């Protein structure tokens, strides 16, 4: 089995989610932290379908967060939530600096890595939305989206 990773670094659109905010989306890069006093962050990004995918190829959206749960939507279809009961999508990160072996590193402690299989949801042009919700009720605790990538998994030949 071979794996290839494509970072979805940016630019991302940060979309206002609070009722009192009526601003246009703002371009941003990752990591994107939830503002102090806020509980939620919504980010969106477009990307093209990776090339050379075969019917046997698996593609997963891999999301790294800090003190937050996420809901990932691909082309207006919810893939899954990181806090699902079966826990199959969530992999707590055990490395010292909060880094995944297959993902960019982060200096923020306590990162979690969640995987979301895309199934047959990829199109030629795609829109990915990540809704990030602060896990703790403490609005002072640092929380947010650290990085996002596509992981392309080819079966063994």
C-alpha positions, 0 to 999 in steps of 0.5 A: 500500500502506498500513501501520498499526501496533498496539503490543503494549506490555503487560502481558506475562507473564514466565514462568519458564524455568529449571529451578530457578524454580517461580514464577507468571508475573509481569506486566511491560512492555517492554523486558524484559531477560534477567537477568544470569546467565540465557540465556533469557526467555519472555514471553506476551501476549493480544490481540484480532484487529484489526478490518476485516481483508480477505482481502488484508490481511497481518498481521505480528508485528514484534519488536525485540530486543537481542543475542538470537534469538527464536522467536515462537508465535501460538496455539501455532503457531511462526511462525518463528525470527529466526535462520533460514538464509534471513534473510528474517524478520530486518532488522538495525536500522541507525539511530543509536539502535537505532530502526526507522522503523516501530517505537518507539525504543530507547536500547539499541544493537545492536537487530535487527528481525524480522518474522513473517507470521501467515498465517491464524493469527489468531483472534478472541482470540490468545495470542502467546509470544516466547521470547528467547535471549541470542545471546552466551555472555556472561551479562553482556551486555545482551540482551532483548526491546525491543518488539513490534507488529502491522503491518497491511499493506493492498494498494494500491487 
